[in-house]
Each structure stands twice: as structure tokens, then as C-alpha cells.
Amino acid sequence: MRRALNKKLKISLIICTRNRAQTLSDCLQSIKDYWVFDQVSEILVIDNNSSDQTNQIVSDFKHKIKPNDILYFKENEIGLSHARNRAIKESSATWLFYIDDDAKITDDFQKQLYKTLGFEFEAFTGTYIPYYIKEKPKWLSENFGRKKIHATDIGPISIDGMCGSAFGIKTEIIKSVGGFPLNMGMNDSTIAYGEETYVEKLLQLRNYTIGINPHLIVEHLVDSRKYKFRWHLRSAIAMGKGEGKLPRSNSNLDEFFLDIKHLLRHIIRKSPSIIFNLGDHKSYSPKYKLLLMLQPFLHFVGKWIIS
């Protein structure tokens, strides 16, 4: 049964999760620590057909806070886009804000979130910094897991991109573009990306205003899967596959030659700086340098050959 529309409800903070009860517990604990429950917000947990203790974790936190402060829904169709779309159906709020189940909000998060809502954006994004529960391997760069952004204050997104771990969109706007595409995004344990970028591209093509707040920060887990070199290779290919499915303002031929140009720039300009330890590359391990060399090629393969 659908809940009655609450016209005063401003924002739904949404966590989509599947079989990650422990990281979800850490996420909810950060909400308990830093979120001030009020009359204009709600927390939605969308359980994407988990087989672990996800339901129990949410139930435990309801008792720690208040039963109505965190709402739980189970989405049986597996796939992150299915879960995100379920949140669209269940929310009664003007705004939806998604964070990952392996993210934690920070002490300034709610203040920055509400501050950004005061701007005339149809969608907006924050950023993320890494946290670890196991010791980081020495070969992995200190910069890994930290989103690089150019913005220094709240404003239009410009050359930065949407952060999948922390982004918001007006409910009526995401409905108008048909929600998140079901052929993109994580599906169980399969590495896949791009569903929020797909929505971002649609909004840009329709001239909606997308904003960014570099001070709107979540901590994002770098889990042990990402300690393996092979995972990064698969991830680069998956990113390319996701980009290959995005709507384009250029023709396929123009897009192809633009990507060739970027590859050549990587070979001519960036590769020598990696090889000869110039700039930031001095601090990188040989293994990480090799990864930086390979990623653009794998991305290209994923976008134009595999997708």
C-alpha cells in the first residue's frame, strides 16, 4: 500500500543495498551519529533482495532511533537501477538523495545537503573520500578512492561529473526521464557503471541545471576486492562499457575519433610523465603506474569493442 503524500517532506535520503549487511550497518551508524531527524526528511533503505542479515540490521537501527525514521522496502528484481527506481516509487519527498551502502555520512553532511537544496538546481552531486577497514596495499595510491573535482564552492557542475556515491535529483525530474536505465549499473556481483551518468547526460541534453557542492562529502569504503590488480582492469573495461551506452550529442564517428585523440594524448603526453616519474607520479608504485598506463586502453576497448 502506498503511503499518503506528505507535502511537507523535502528530501528522502536513500540507501540501496544488497548482501552487505556489515557495511550497511556502518552506513546507518553514521546516520545515527550525524543526522538530525526532522519533519522534512526521511531515510529509505531499499533492500535489493538480500539473502544476508540486511533486514535485521535495519530493524535493529529502527529500535535504536525511532521506528518511523528509517523506512525499509524490499525490491526483488536484482540490479542497482531496479533498487533506485523502487525508491522513486516509494518516496513522498520533493528531492531524492542517494548514497551507497558502503558510504558513511560526515558531521557536516546534513548542513551541506540542506544548504545545496537552497540553490536552483534540478540535480546536484557531492564528493567522496576513502576509508579502509583493512590495511591498504602499498602498491595502491593514496589518491585512489578520492574523487578528483575542480569545483571549490557550490555552483553549476561544469567539467566535473556526477558522483554515484552521493547525488540528489528532484523526484519529478527523475520521473520525467524514465528513472534509471535497467541495462546499466551494478547487477549482483557484476562490475558495471553508468546509470547515474546516463541520467546526468539526459538532464544536460534537456538543459536542466546540475550543481555540485565540493563540501558535501561522504566517506566511501575501499573494500578488499579493490586491492587486486585484476579488479582494476575489469573496472576500466566496465567503465568503458557503461560509457558506450550513454546518450551522445556527437555522432558515433565523431565520438570515436575524439576518443582516438584522447588515447593519443595519453600516449604522447601522460605516459612519458608516468614512465619518467614526473609530477605526482614520483610517489606511485611501479604496479600502480602500469595500471595508469593500461586504463585508457581498456576503457576504449570496453566502450567500442565490448559494449
C-alpha positions as CSV (number, residue, x, y, z in Angstrom):
1,M,0.0,0.0,0.0
2,R,1.3,3.4,-0.9
3,R,1.8,5.9,1.8
4,A,-0.2,9.2,1.7
5,L,1.8,12.0,0.1
6,N,3.4,14.2,2.7
7,K,3.5,17.7,1.1
8,K,5.9,19.0,3.8
9,L,8.5,16.3,3.1
10,K,11.6,17.9,1.4
11,I,14.1,15.1,0.9
12,S,14.5,11.3,1.0
13,L,18.0,10.1,1.9
14,I,18.2,6.7,0.1
15,I,20.4,3.7,0.6
16,C,20.2,0.9,-1.9
17,T,21.8,-2.3,-0.6
18,R,22.4,-6.0,-1.5
19,N,24.1,-8.6,0.7
20,R,26.4,-6.1,2.5
21,A,24.9,-6.1,6.0
22,Q,28.1,-5.1,7.7
23,T,28.8,-2.1,5.5
24,L,25.1,-1.1,5.7
25,S,25.4,-1.2,9.5
26,D,28.4,1.2,9.3
27,C,26.4,3.5,7.0
28,L,23.4,3.5,9.3
29,Q,25.6,4.1,12.3
30,S,27.0,7.2,10.7
31,I,23.4,8.4,10.1
32,K,22.6,7.7,13.7
33,D,25.6,9.7,14.7
34,Y,25.3,12.7,12.4
35,W,21.8,13.0,11.0
36,V,19.3,15.2,12.8
37,F,15.8,13.7,12.2
38,D,13.3,16.4,11.4
39,Q,9.9,16.9,9.7
40,V,11.3,17.5,6.2
41,S,13.4,14.3,5.7
42,E,13.1,10.6,5.7
43,I,15.6,7.7,5.4
44,L,14.7,4.9,2.9
45,V,16.6,1.6,2.8
46,I,15.9,-0.4,-0.4
47,D,16.9,-4.0,0.1
48,N,17.7,-5.4,-3.3
49,N,16.7,-9.0,-2.5
50,S,19.5,-9.7,0.0
51,S,20.0,-13.1,1.5
52,D,22.0,-12.0,4.5
53,Q,21.0,-10.1,7.7
54,T,20.2,-6.8,6.0
55,N,16.6,-6.8,7.2
56,Q,17.7,-7.5,10.8
57,I,20.3,-4.7,10.6
58,V,17.7,-2.2,9.6
59,S,15.3,-3.5,12.2
60,D,17.9,-3.1,14.9
61,F,18.6,0.5,13.9
62,K,14.9,1.3,13.9
63,H,14.8,0.4,17.6
64,K,18.0,2.5,18.3
65,I,16.4,5.6,16.7
66,K,12.6,5.6,16.1
67,P,10.6,3.1,14.1
68,N,9.4,5.7,11.5
69,D,12.7,7.4,11.0
70,I,14.1,4.7,8.7
71,L,11.7,3.0,6.2
72,Y,12.6,-0.4,4.7
73,F,11.5,-1.8,1.4
74,K,12.5,-5.0,-0.4
75,E,13.0,-4.9,-4.1
76,N,13.0,-8.4,-5.6
77,E,14.4,-7.5,-9.0
78,I,18.1,-7.7,-8.7
79,G,20.1,-4.7,-10.0
80,L,21.0,-1.3,-8.6
81,S,18.8,0.5,-11.1
82,H,15.8,-1.6,-10.0
83,A,16.5,-0.6,-6.4
84,R,17.0,3.1,-7.3
85,N,13.8,3.1,-9.3
86,R,11.9,1.5,-6.4
87,A,13.0,4.4,-4.2
88,I,11.4,6.8,-6.7
89,K,8.1,5.0,-6.3
90,E,8.2,4.8,-2.5
91,S,9.4,8.4,-1.8
92,S,7.0,11.1,-0.8
93,A,9.6,13.8,-1.0
94,T,10.4,16.6,-3.4
95,W,14.1,15.5,-3.6
96,L,15.8,12.2,-3.7
97,F,19.4,11.9,-2.5
98,Y,21.3,8.6,-3.0
99,I,24.3,7.4,-1.0
100,D,25.9,4.0,-1.3
101,D,25.5,1.3,1.3
102,D,29.3,1.3,1.8
103,A,29.4,5.1,2.4
104,K,29.3,7.0,5.6
105,I,28.0,10.5,6.1
106,T,30.2,13.0,7.8
107,D,29.4,15.5,10.6
108,D,28.9,18.4,8.2
109,F,26.9,16.4,5.6
110,Q,23.3,17.3,6.6
111,K,24.2,21.0,6.8
112,Q,25.8,21.0,3.4
113,L,23.0,19.0,1.9
114,Y,20.3,21.4,3.1
115,K,22.5,24.3,2.0
116,T,22.7,22.9,-1.5
117,L,18.9,22.5,-1.7
118,G,18.6,26.3,-1.5
119,F,20.2,26.6,-5.0
120,E,18.2,26.5,-8.2
121,F,19.4,23.1,-9.3
122,E,17.4,20.2,-10.8
123,A,20.1,17.8,-9.6
124,F,23.3,18.1,-7.7
125,T,26.2,16.0,-6.5
126,G,28.8,15.9,-3.7
127,T,32.1,14.1,-3.5
128,Y,33.7,11.2,-1.6
129,I,36.9,10.4,0.3
130,P,38.2,6.9,1.0
131,Y,38.1,4.9,4.2
132,Y,39.5,1.4,4.9
133,I,38.6,-1.4,7.3
134,K,41.7,-3.5,6.2
135,E,45.2,-2.2,5.6
136,K,45.6,-0.7,2.2
137,P,48.1,-2.5,0.0
138,K,51.3,-0.5,-0.5
139,W,51.0,-0.6,-4.3
140,L,47.7,1.2,-4.3
141,S,48.0,5.0,-4.5
142,E,47.0,7.2,-1.6
143,N,44.8,9.1,-4.1
144,F,42.8,6.1,-5.0
145,G,39.2,6.2,-3.7
146,R,39.2,10.0,-3.6
147,K,37.1,11.7,-6.2
148,K,39.1,14.4,-8.0
149,I,37.0,17.5,-8.5
150,H,37.7,21.0,-9.8
151,A,34.9,22.9,-8.1
152,T,35.9,24.9,-4.9
153,D,32.4,26.0,-3.9
154,I,28.7,25.4,-4.7
155,G,27.8,26.1,-8.3
156,P,27.0,24.5,-11.7
157,I,28.8,21.2,-12.3
158,S,30.9,22.5,-15.2
159,I,33.7,20.0,-16.1
160,D,33.2,17.8,-13.0
161,G,30.9,14.7,-13.2
162,M,28.1,13.2,-11.1
163,C,29.3,11.2,-8.1
164,G,27.4,8.0,-7.9
165,S,28.1,7.7,-4.2
166,A,26.4,10.9,-3.3
167,F,23.9,12.7,-5.6
168,G,20.5,14.2,-5.5
169,I,17.7,14.8,-8.0
170,K,14.2,16.3,-7.9
171,T,11.6,13.5,-7.9
172,E,9.6,15.0,-10.7
173,I,12.7,15.3,-12.9
174,I,13.9,11.7,-12.5
175,K,10.4,10.6,-13.2
176,S,10.3,12.7,-16.4
177,V,13.4,10.9,-17.8
178,G,12.0,7.5,-17.0
179,G,14.1,6.7,-14.0
180,F,17.5,4.8,-14.1
181,P,18.2,2.6,-17.1
182,L,17.8,-1.1,-16.3
183,N,20.5,-2.2,-18.7
184,M,23.2,-0.3,-16.8
185,G,24.7,-0.3,-13.3
186,M,25.7,-2.9,-10.8
187,N,23.9,-6.2,-11.0
188,D,24.6,-8.5,-8.1
189,S,28.4,-9.0,-8.1
190,T,28.9,-7.9,-11.8
191,I,31.0,-4.8,-12.1
192,A,29.0,-2.2,-14.1
193,Y,28.7,1.5,-14.1
194,G,27.0,4.5,-15.7
195,E,23.3,4.6,-14.7
196,E,23.6,7.9,-12.9
197,T,25.8,9.3,-15.6
198,Y,23.2,8.3,-18.2
199,V,20.6,10.3,-16.2
200,E,23.1,13.2,-16.0
201,K,23.6,13.2,-19.8
202,L,19.8,13.2,-20.3
203,L,19.5,16.2,-18.0
204,Q,22.2,18.1,-19.8
205,L,20.6,17.4,-23.2
206,R,17.4,18.8,-21.8
207,N,19.2,21.9,-20.4
208,Y,18.5,21.2,-16.8
209,T,20.9,22.7,-14.2
210,I,23.1,20.3,-12.4
211,G,25.1,21.5,-9.4
212,I,28.0,20.4,-7.3
213,N,29.0,21.1,-3.7
214,P,32.6,20.1,-3.0
215,H,31.9,20.3,0.7
216,L,29.1,17.7,0.6
217,I,31.3,14.7,1.5
218,V,30.8,11.1,2.2
219,E,33.4,8.6,3.3
220,H,33.4,5.7,0.8
221,L,34.8,2.2,1.6
222,V,37.7,0.9,-0.4
223,D,37.0,-2.8,0.1
224,S,39.4,-5.7,-0.3
225,R,38.2,-6.5,-3.8
226,K,39.8,-3.3,-4.9
227,Y,43.2,-4.4,-3.5
228,K,43.6,-6.7,-6.5
229,F,45.2,-5.5,-9.7
230,R,42.7,-7.7,-11.8
231,W,39.7,-5.9,-10.3
232,H,41.0,-2.5,-11.6
233,L,41.5,-4.0,-15.1
234,R,37.9,-5.3,-15.1
235,S,36.7,-2.0,-13.7
236,A,38.3,0.0,-16.5
237,I,36.6,-2.2,-19.1
238,A,33.3,-1.9,-17.3
239,M,33.5,1.9,-17.2
240,G,34.1,1.9,-21.0
241,K,31.1,-0.4,-21.5
242,G,29.0,1.9,-19.4
243,E,30.1,5.0,-21.4
244,G,29.3,3.2,-24.6
245,K,25.7,3.1,-23.6
246,L,25.4,6.8,-22.8
247,P,23.3,9.2,-24.9
248,R,25.5,11.3,-27.2
249,S,25.4,14.8,-28.6
250,N,28.0,13.8,-31.2
251,S,27.7,11.2,-34.0
252,N,29.3,7.8,-33.3
253,L,32.1,8.6,-35.8
254,D,32.9,11.9,-34.2
255,E,32.8,10.3,-30.8
256,F,35.1,7.5,-32.0
257,F,37.7,9.9,-33.4
258,L,37.5,12.1,-30.2
259,D,38.4,9.0,-28.2
260,I,41.3,8.2,-30.5
261,K,42.5,11.7,-29.9
262,H,42.3,11.2,-26.2
263,L,44.2,8.0,-26.5
264,L,47.0,9.6,-28.5
265,R,47.2,12.4,-26.0
266,H,47.6,9.8,-23.2
267,I,50.4,8.1,-25.2
268,I,52.2,11.3,-26.1
269,R,51.8,13.4,-23.0
270,K,50.8,11.5,-20.0
271,S,52.6,8.2,-20.5
272,P,56.1,9.8,-20.5
273,S,55.4,11.6,-17.2
274,I,54.3,8.2,-15.7
275,I,57.4,6.4,-17.0
276,F,59.9,9.1,-16.0
277,N,58.4,9.8,-12.6
278,L,57.3,13.4,-13.3
279,G,54.9,15.3,-11.1
280,D,52.7,13.2,-8.8
281,H,53.8,10.0,-10.4
282,K,57.0,10.0,-8.3
283,S,55.1,8.7,-5.3
284,Y,53.4,5.9,-7.3
285,S,54.5,2.2,-7.2
286,P,55.5,0.5,-10.5
287,K,52.4,-1.6,-10.3
288,Y,50.1,1.5,-10.0
289,K,52.0,3.2,-12.8
290,L,51.3,0.2,-15.0
291,L,47.6,0.5,-14.1
292,L,47.6,4.1,-15.1
293,M,49.2,3.2,-18.4
294,L,46.6,0.5,-19.2
295,Q,43.4,2.1,-18.0
296,P,42.7,4.3,-21.0
297,F,43.2,1.4,-23.5
298,L,40.9,-0.9,-21.5
299,H,38.3,1.9,-21.3
300,F,38.5,2.3,-25.1
301,V,38.1,-1.5,-25.6
302,G,35.1,-1.6,-23.3
303,K,33.4,1.3,-25.0
304,W,34.0,0.5,-28.7
305,I,34.6,-3.3,-28.8
306,I,32.8,-5.0,-26.0
307,S,29.8,-2.7,-25.3
